[in-house]
């Protein structure tokens, strides 16, 4: 799968759709969630560990029989 972050394959579409529907502004971040850049830092800050992205998948192809 072409994702840079950890992901988990699921066959339950409910949680995937639920996360999509509860995101009131997809792709947007609120000002309080942003941090000030520090140009004087010797090492870049480490990002917090992200929860795995849920990816819905199902079998595609010829069925039995």
N, C-alpha and C positions, 0 to 999 in steps of 0.2 A: 504494500500500500504506500502511496506517495505522501506520507505525513512525516514531518520532522519531529513531532512530539509523540510520546507514548500513546498507544491506542489499544482498545479492547474491542474485539469483534463480538457482536451480540445479535441474536435472532429475535429479540424483543424490541419492536419498534416504539412501544409506548414511552420509555424514558427519553429516547432520542427526540421524538416529537415534542414531549413535554419541555425539554430544555429549550428547544427552538421557540415554542409558544410563549414561554415565560420571559424571554429576552426582549425587553421593550425597545431597545435600541441596538440591534445587532452590529457588532464591530465598533461601537462607540465606547469610550471610557469617560467617566466623570472626572472633573478637575481634582477632587480630593484623592482619587486613586492614582494620580500622576505624582511622580517624584521629581525634585529638582536635580538637574544634571550637575555633577561635581567634576569640573575640568582638572582639579588639582589631585584627584585620587590616583594613587599609584596602581591599584588593581581595580578592574571593573567589578562592581558588585555582582554577586551571584543571584540569579533569579530563583525565587521559591519553586519548589518542586510542583509541577502542574499535575492535576488529576488527569488520568488517561482519558482521551477523547473516546466517546462511545461511537462505534461505527456499525451501522446496521448492514447485515449481509444475509443473503439467502441463496439457496442452491438454484442454479440456472442450468437448464439442459434437459435432455430427454429423461422422462420419468420412467419408472419401472414398467415392464410389460409391453 
